[in-house]
Structure formats: C-alpha cells, structure tokens
Amino acid sequence: MISKKPIVDLAPINTSMYVEGEPTEQNISFFRLRSGRGITVCFVGNVGVIPELTLNDSTGIINDTKPWHKLCEEIRSNGSVAGIQLSCTPPKYRPRKQFEPNLLQEIELDRYRELLRAVSDKMWLRIETEFLRGIECALKVGFEHIQIHAAHGYLFSLVLDPTINCKLRGLDILRNLIQAVAHASKVQGSLRVSWGIGLTDDTLRTKAIIDLWHSFRKEIRLDISRGYYNIDKSLIYPSPEAGEAPLLADAVTLAEKYRTSQISVAGNVWNPFTMSQLPDNLSFSIARPLIADPDHLIRMSDGSAMVCDHCGKCHYFSRGLPSLICPKWGGYANDSSVQHFLASRRN
C-alpha cells in the first residue's frame, strides 16, 4: 500500500518560453519555482529533438548548451530529480486547437494512419538518430530522468496504437530508444502513453514494452494520460466535472498487475494526500494546480484550499497565446522575473 507521503511529480509541461530552442530565464524561473516543495521529479515537458517536428517555433530543442545546463542545475539544487520529456510529431502534423470533441473521429484516425504511413525510411532513420542524440544531450546537461512522449497523437503514440499501426512501423525504433535509456547508468526512464485510447492493458504491445525494459534490468514507469489532441483534448485535460483522478482505477489495476513497475497517473490529480489504500508502486503527476501555485503540495499537505480555480487559461495554445500564462501569477505565485516576462507579453 502507498506510504503516508505520496510520490508526486510535476507533470511534463511545455511552457513555450524558449528562444531558438533554448530555455529563457523565464522558463528556468518557472521550473525553479516548481522543483523541491515536495515534487519528486520535475519534468520539463515536450522537448523536441528535430525542429520541424514540433508543435510550434517556441518549443524547446534539447542541446548541450549553457541554458540547458542551468535549467537542470536549478531543478537539482532545489532537491527534485531533473526530468525531461523528449518528443516529436509525425511529419506534416497539424494540431487541433479546439477543446470540443472532434465529431469526425474516424476521419481523424484515418489521417493519423496516413501520417504514419507517409514517414519514409529516411525520416525514420533521422528520427532515431536525432532521438539518440537528444538522449545523449539530455544526459550531458544533467537530466536524471528521460521520458519518451508516446501519447496524445505524437509520433510514438501512433506507433503504439494497434488501431493505427497495424503494420508495426517504428516499433523497432522505439525499442532502440528504450534500450538507449535503459543502458544509461544512473538514469530513470519512462513512457507517457494515451491509456485506453489505442494502448490498453489487453494489448500485447503493453506487455512487450514492459518486458523489454525489464530485460535490461531497468524499472519502467508508465505515465498514463488519455486522449489524442486532434480527437478529444478534454480527455487529456479533464474538466472539474470529471472528478478527481478519473484514471485512478485504471492506474491501480496496472500497478497491481505490474508490481515491479512504477505507474504514474495524471489528469485532475488535486490532492494525493487524501488518497489511501493504494499500491505502493503508484505515483501521481500534477500539472494545472502546480502551474497556478508552486506551493500547491505544501498547501494540500496542510489542508489549505487549492489556488487553481480551473479557469482553463493555462491552455495557451488552444487560446492562441504564445506561451504559458495563469491569472494567478498576478499574486504571490511567481518571482519578479516571471512577472516581468508576463508584463512584457501584455505590452
């Protein structure tokens, strides 16, 4: 059963506070404020390895440069594990901004299938080469946990989804990337997957991926979310009406089945301190409440009220904004550098 003090991570967040792929001081400040404070792994989210296979021009691109070193050092010096989520989109992928469910789901699934079919052998080779370079760079700058983004319509979520990838394209590439992480010393590894949408516990691919990690004597961590951006974004970011941790039951089932694996659950996790009688290999991943309030975990452990009011304004991409923003940042929740950054954006 879970200990009295749950394991809680900052979920992978893309702030879009990057210039030419490198973290700005504002970006470094954001993660500095959200490391320590009870956060086990502080994930820097959705970092690209190939510039043209990202959602927008202000996405981070991992490199062995001073800003990336500084970002890692700031996270580690506060006492959190420095984590990075590496990702790439399918070539020519165009993300949907709307939150409302796409009523043309079968058409969208066909588009995903076509995107995957259109990846050439040359592009697969480049993706593998650049991912391996990205993993090497992440290790050099000091990241201690490397997560491969295989959820939400990103390339490797299509690879894992048997309803989209019946010909098993790209699975060998994913295995090679897992092997690269597994062979790295003193580094944790994980996959973020779209659970229940394509990848489910009754698919052989789930067991094959877990067995692959175990074959390298490495602990796998499945970080489960749900949904694809272009089909129903509200599954990824559940509304308050969905209740707290709507994927918790699925996560418990997985954690009990794969006792030697770490299972992390995301989506509407508000207060893990109130949850009890859960498997000890289950952890939690929190985004929106920690965006609003870096001290969220401290406040929850003290029984204080949650600052995040589910206004939805942190979904900056869907709102046509250039980078992450939260109305709560007008108060105590961020330091002067972030305040200056937000003021400059408003002006």
Sequence and secondary structure as in RCSB ss.txt:
>XXXX:A:sequence
MISKKPIVDLAPINTSMYVEGEPTEQNISFFRLRSGRGITVCFVGNVGVIPELTLNDSTGIINDTKPWHKLCEEI
RSNGSVAGIQLSCTPPKYRPRKQFEPNLLQEIELDRYRELLRAVSDKMWLRIETEFLRGIECALKVGFEHIQIHA
AHGYLFSLVLDPTINCKLRGLDILRNLIQAVAHASKVQGSLRVSWGIGLTDDTLRTKAIIDLWHSFRKEIRLDIS
RGYYNIDKSLIYPSPEAGEAPLLADAVTLAEKYRTSQISVAGNVWNPFTMSQLPDNLSFSIARPLIADPDHLIRM
SDGSAMVCDHCGKCHYFSRGLPSLICPKWGGYANDSSVQHFLASRRN
>XXXX:A:secstr
   SS  EEEEEE    EETTEE HHHHHHHHHTSBTTBSEEEEEEEESSGGGSSSTTS B  SSHHHHHHHHHH
HHTTSEEEEEEE   TT       S  S HHHHHHHHHHHHHT  HHHHHHHHHHHHHHHHHHHHHT SEEEEEE
 BTSHHHHHH TTT TT TTHHHHHHHHHHHHHSTT EEEEEEEBTTTB TTSHHHHHHHHHHHHTT   EEEEE
  BTTT HHHHS  GGG S TTHHHHHHHHHH TTSEEEEESS   GGG  S  TTEEEEE HHHHH TTHHHHH
HTT   S     TT TTTTT SS   GGGGTTSS HHHHHHHHHHH 
